[in-house]
């Protein structure tokens, strides 16, 4: 039976509370500045291929067992690699049995939320934040308290005020969620002093911290403050990370770092019989030999693309586009004049083959984010960045009169 003849209506049977239906995918737009995609030219295909051949030749027979003879926490050589990486890069001291491999950091978000939150609970998150974090909390019926950011990340005075206010109402938040190292979307890095202040508040109010460190490998200088997990004296931090930004997003491999007392409660709700085994095996083989030289090379290439985007924005939008030079990552957070509604700009731009992320999708404060947008510079080429920003300026000028004149339009006076 063809799809046209298939007339059974499932709509009355759908569960309540589902998200809106997905649109069919019709390919990427001509200028794609959305998503957490990375630089296709820097995916280490040859080394991943060699790693795949080597590990499958040596250990392929273990695919016959769930868990690869490593148990439910994930492929042990990958967890052992992470023990060394986390100690070296983030100052985290942990064992392989305090790391759970997940199907991307998104599964880590889902598992921690399932562990700690119920409808009606309250959490503190950054006011501008990863869209996936916001939507997951909304779907769970969790009350979100947004904490403003500045150039140093989450504002501690606002955290203190929110915690005191909630305590006065008899409310103990389930956690404080933060992306302290290359924040998404703003790109800020929380200072070590501010991290210590946040941990002090966490301990004072008995509210754990949920630390999302997914972008921390992509810092131009290669230097970062210690992770909140590393600085905690009480163990009140759950840490998640990912290989999506440092190696390849389609591999879908992330991880949770937490004490066994926490992981032992997460494992029973991780009901997928284990994250993808082949990806874990290949990553362990690749990362052990090549991670330390791959990531700086990737970061250098991303920095070139960021500079191209900042130059294009300055050329095409002039002072109408405000942004800070981020210390790392794959995103640029841009402020346009107040009269620009970036949700409407997004719709008009998409019709012209340009994909952008409107600010309201990355914030819990619609008024603040209405004229802001997030641009991913990692995936398009330098030339596509230049051409795409020029095309975006044309759409914005047509829709909002901003900028008053695009650089690629000949002066009339």
Secondary structure by P-SEA (a helix, b strand, c coil): cccccccccccccccccccccccccccccccccccccccccccaaaaaaaaaaaaaaccccccccccccccccccaaaaaaaaaaaaaccccccccccbbbcccaaaaaaaaaaacccccbbbbccccccaaaaaaaaaabbbbbbbbbccccccaaaaaaaaaaaaaacccccccccccccccccbbbbcaaaaaaaaaaaaaacbbbbccccccccccccccccccccccccccbbbbbccccccccccbbbbbbccaaaaaaaaaacccccccaaaaaaaaaaaaccaaaaaaaaaaaaaaaaaaaaaaaaaaccccccccccccccbbbbbccccccaaaaaaaaaaacbbbbccccccccccccccccccccccccaaaaaaaaaaaaaaaaaccccccccccccccc
